[in-house]
Each structure stands twice: as C-alpha cells, then as structure tokens.
C-alpha cells in the first residue's frame, strides 16, 4: 500500500503543467513586448531602465519553459517505467 501512496504523491494533473507553461510563456511575451514597446515609443533601445525591467521577465520565462520541458520529459520517462 505505501507504494500506491508514493505513486499518488508524484502524480499531478496535466492542467497544473499547462498552467505553468502558459505562465512562463506569458512572462517571456510580456518581457519582449514591453521592451519593444518602450524602445519604439521612446527611441531608447539600450536604456538601462527598460533592460532592468524586461530582462528578468524574459529570463525567467525562458528558464521556466526549459525547466518545465525537462520536467515533462522526466515525467514521461517515469511513466514508461
């Protein structure tokens, strides 16, 4: 019986992973759109202020998408076993 409980602990509904995917994609898109909007509007492509604001959005979005994909692959391999 403990084996069944352990299996249930590691099982998450797919909706949780899709919410995470949407969140990380939105972070990335918001960062890119914010950067280009500000740069086009104010003509400041290398302004340290907008880089400081947009790069964490873009960075966390990219890292989150990568980690989410690695998690998905590990989960699929675990299900095959």
N, C-alpha and C positions, 0 to 999 in steps of 0.2 A: 503493500500500500504506500509506503513512503516514496517509492519510485513514481507512482502516479501523481502524488502531490508535487514532487520536484518537477515533473513534466508540465504541470499546470502553471507553476510559478514562471516558467520561461516562455510560456505561450502568451502572446499579446494579439489582440485582434488586429487585422490588417489596417483598420481605419486609423489606428494610432500612428502607424508608419506613414500613411498617406498624409495625415495632418502635419507630421514633421517635414515631409517632402515639400508640401505647399509652403510651410513656414520658411524653410531655407531658400526656396526659390523666390519667395516674396522679398526676403532680406536682400538677396542679390539684385533683383529687379529694382527695388526701391533705391538701393545704393547707386546703381548705374543711371537710373532716370534722374535722381537728384543731382548727381554730378553733371550730367549733360545739360539739364535744365539750367542750373546755376551758371555753368560755363557759357552757354549760348546767351542767356539773358544778360549777364554782366560782363561777358568777354574776358573772363578771368579763368583760363584753363589750368593754371598752376597755382591758384590761390590756396594757401596753406589751410585756411579755414574750411573750405569745402572738401579738401582732401582729407582733413582730420575727421570730418563728419561722415563722408561717404565710404571711405576705405574700410572701416570696421563693418559696415553693412555688407559690403562686397566680400570682404574676407571671411566673415562668419557664415555668409551664405554659401560660399564655395567650400569651406571646410565642413560645414554641416551637410552639404549634399554628398561630399566624398565619404564622410563617416556614415551617413545614412545608407549609402550604396554598399559600403563594406559590411555594415550590419545586416543588410538584406541578403548579401551573398553568404555570410556566415550562417544566417538563419536557414537559408535554402539547403546548405550543405548539411546542417544539423538535422533537417527533416528527412534527407535522403538516408541517413544512417539508421 
